[in-house]
Amino acid sequence: MTVIQRAAGVGTGRLLAEQMDKQRISIRDLASRAGCDERTVQRAIRGETTPKTRIAEEMAAALGVTAEDLWPRFGIRHAIHDATIEVRLFPSRAHVPIDLWREMFEAATERIDICVYGGTFLWDALHGFTRIIKDAAARGTKIRFAVGAPDSEGVLRRGAEERIGDALAARCRMTLVHLEPLGSVEGVEIRTHGTPLYTSMFFIDDMLYANHHIFGSPAGENPVIELPREAEPELWDTYAVAFDAVWSSARLAEFPIES
């Protein structure tokens, strides 16, 4: 017996959900026919994003309608050649739901790449974060942490810019202390860097959370963009190249951490 996943459409995803129910097409089936992953369909149903042109047209064709039938503004978007993309923007990192971070990290199967200065919020807000990372590594996920070197010029300057003195350097040390148990875990690499970091980056499989830094303002109070790779591959790759540049200049973390 085939079980149909009922779609609950929200906002711009309402018409898509209605057509899926009408045609009795499940999320899995539609993803297969449209040549995308199930997460793309789920995000479209929830109204979080409108798929790129090709995917939107494939979804519509699978449902026997046009893309304009599912997304009335699609024609306008198509007319300007997709010059803009739809992403989720959180006003600050604090606005990113803790359950979203947990869901993404726990579902990661290919990569978790994190580039931060401190990043202590991962342990403060996500109960059992070290275990989450160990579990991810155990299922074959490749994990890279690039953490601010506490005594680096970049970290000390950022602390001065935020008017918090050596508090940022202390947070970098605390993060390295948290990471020490992961230093011997296969599949986990930990490095320290001193780059002038403009954006904290969290790559989780094909999803990126980019936490941009506003001068003089703590990262936790700055906006976060959620960018799926499929939404704009070239832009996504620009961030990935930036991560790799920081990573290549970073040094292998040395444990135990000196106080």
C-alpha positions in Angstrom: 0.0 0.0 0.0 1.4 3.4 -1.0 1.3 6.0 1.7 0.7 9.6 0.5 2.4 12.3 2.5 -0.2 15.1 2.8 1.2 18.5 2.1 0.3 21.4 4.3 0.9 24.5 2.2 1.8 27.8 3.7 1.9 31.2 2.0 3.3 30.9 -1.5 3.3 27.1 -1.1 -0.4 26.8 -0.7 -1.2 26.3 -4.4 1.5 23.7 -4.7 0.2 21.8 -1.7 -3.3 21.9 -3.1 -2.2 20.5 -6.5 -0.2 17.7 -4.8 -3.3 16.7 -2.8 -5.5 16.9 -5.8 -3.1 14.7 -7.9 -2.3 12.5 -4.9 1.4 13.0 -5.5 3.7 12.6 -2.5 6.7 14.8 -1.6 9.0 12.0 -2.5 7.3 11.4 -5.9 7.3 15.0 -6.8 11.0 15.4 -5.9 11.8 12.4 -8.0 9.9 13.7 -11.0 11.3 17.2 -10.7 14.9 16.0 -10.3 15.4 17.7 -6.9 15.7 16.5 -3.3 12.7 16.2 -0.9 13.9 19.2 1.1 13.4 21.4 -1.9 9.8 20.3 -2.2 9.2 20.7 1.6 10.6 24.2 1.6 8.5 25.2 -1.4 5.4 23.8 0.3 6.2 25.8 3.5 6.5 28.9 1.4 10.1 29.4 2.5 11.3 29.7 -1.1 10.2 29.5 -4.7 12.3 26.9 -6.6 14.7 27.9 -9.4 13.1 28.1 -12.8 14.0 24.6 -14.1 12.9 22.9 -10.9 9.7 25.0 -10.7 8.8 24.1 -14.3 9.5 20.4 -13.7 7.3 20.4 -10.6 4.5 22.1 -12.5 4.8 19.6 -15.4 4.7 16.7 -13.0 1.4 18.1 -11.7 0.0 18.9 -15.2 -0.1 22.6 -14.6 2.1 25.6 -15.4 4.6 27.2 -13.0 2.4 30.3 -13.0 -0.5 28.2 -11.8 1.5 27.3 -8.7 3.3 30.6 -8.2 1.4 33.5 -9.8 4.4 35.8 -9.6 6.6 33.2 -11.4 6.1 34.9 -14.8 7.4 38.2 -13.4 10.4 36.5 -11.9 11.1 34.6 -15.1 10.9 37.8 -17.1 13.8 39.3 -15.2 15.8 36.1 -15.7 16.0 35.2 -12.1 18.1 38.2 -11.3 17.1 37.8 -7.6 16.8 34.8 -5.4 14.6 34.0 -2.5 16.3 33.2 0.8 15.4 33.2 4.4 16.9 36.1 6.3 17.0 36.0 10.1 17.4 39.5 11.7 20.0 38.1 14.0 21.6 34.8 14.8 19.5 34.7 18.0 16.4 34.5 15.7 17.5 31.2 14.2 15.5 28.6 16.0 17.5 26.2 18.2 15.5 23.3 16.8 16.5 24.3 13.3 20.2 24.1 14.2 19.7 20.8 15.9 17.6 19.4 13.0 20.2 20.4 10.4 23.2 19.1 12.3 21.6 15.8 13.2 20.6 15.2 9.6 24.0 16.0 8.1 25.4 13.1 6.1 28.2 14.7 3.9 29.8 17.7 5.5 29.7 20.1 8.4 32.1 23.0 7.9 32.1 25.7 10.5 34.2 28.9 10.4 33.8 31.2 13.4 35.8 33.3 15.9 34.2 32.0 19.1 31.0 30.1 18.3 30.4 29.2 22.0 26.6 29.5 21.3 26.7 26.1 19.8 27.4 24.5 23.2 25.5 27.1 25.2 22.2 26.7 23.2 22.5 23.2 21.7 22.4 20.6 24.5 24.8 17.8 23.7 26.4 19.5 20.7 29.6 17.5 21.2 27.7 14.3 21.0 25.8 15.5 17.9 29.1 16.1 16.2 30.5 12.7 17.3 27.3 11.0 16.0 27.7 12.8 12.7 31.3 11.7 12.3 30.3 8.1 13.1 27.9 8.1 10.2 30.6 9.3 7.8 30.0 13.1 7.8 33.3 15.0 7.2 33.6 17.8 9.8 35.9 20.8 9.8 36.0 23.5 12.5 38.0 26.7 11.9 38.1 28.6 15.2 39.6 32.0 16.0 43.2 31.8 17.3 42.8 33.4 20.8 46.0 35.4 20.5 45.7 36.4 16.9 45.6 40.0 15.7 42.3 39.4 14.0 40.6 38.2 17.2 42.1 40.9 19.4 41.1 43.6 16.9 37.6 42.3 16.7 37.4 42.3 20.5 38.5 46.0 20.5 36.0 46.9 17.8 33.2 45.3 19.8 34.4 47.0 23.0 34.6 43.8 24.9 38.4 43.6 25.4 39.7 40.1 25.7 36.3 38.5 26.1 36.3 37.3 22.5 39.7 35.7 22.9 38.3 34.0 26.0 35.4 32.6 24.0 37.8 31.3 21.4 39.7 29.4 24.1 36.4 28.1 25.6 35.4 26.8 22.1 38.7 25.0 21.8 38.2 23.5 25.2 34.8 22.2 24.1 36.4 20.9 20.9 39.3 19.1 22.6 37.3 15.8 23.0 36.7 15.8 19.3 40.3 16.2 18.4 40.9 12.5 18.2 37.6 11.6 16.5 38.0 10.2 13.0 36.5 12.5 10.4 36.8 15.7 12.5 39.5 18.3 11.8 40.1 21.4 14.0 42.2 24.4 13.1 42.7 27.9 14.3 42.8 31.0 12.2 43.5 34.7 12.6 41.8 36.1 9.5 39.7 39.3 9.6 36.4 37.4 9.5 33.6 39.2 7.8 31.1 36.3 7.9 30.8 33.3 10.2 29.9 30.3 8.0 28.0 27.1 8.8 27.9 24.6 5.9 25.7 21.7 6.6 25.5 19.4 3.5 24.1 21.7 0.8 22.8 24.3 3.1 24.7 27.4 4.2 24.0 29.7 7.2 26.0 32.9 6.7 26.2 35.1 9.8 27.4 38.4 8.5 29.4 40.7 10.8 28.4 44.4 11.2 31.3 46.5 12.4 31.3 46.9 16.1 28.4 44.6 16.7 28.6 41.0 18.1 28.0 38.2 15.7 25.0 37.0 17.7 23.2 40.3 17.0 23.9 40.2 13.3 21.8 38.8 10.5 21.9 35.2 9.2 21.1 34.2 5.6 19.9 30.7 5.0 21.2 29.8 1.5 20.5 26.4 -0.2 23.2 25.5 -2.8 20.5 24.9 -5.4 19.1 28.4 -5.0 22.2 30.1 -6.4 25.2 27.7 -6.9 27.6 30.4 -7.9 27.0 32.5 -4.8 27.1 29.4 -2.6 30.4 28.5 -4.1 31.7 32.0 -3.4 31.2 31.4 0.3 32.7 27.9 -0.1 35.8 29.3 -1.7 36.1 31.8 1.2 35.8 29.0 3.7 38.6 27.0 1.9 40.8 30.1 1.8 40.5 30.5 5.6 41.0 26.8 6.1 44.1 26.6 4.0 45.7 29.4 6.0 44.7 28.0 9.4 46.9 26.0 11.7 46.2 22.6 13.2 44.8 23.1 16.7 47.1 22.0 19.5 45.7 20.3 22.6 45.6 20.7 25.5 44.6 24.3 25.4 46.9 26.7 27.4 45.0 29.1 29.7 
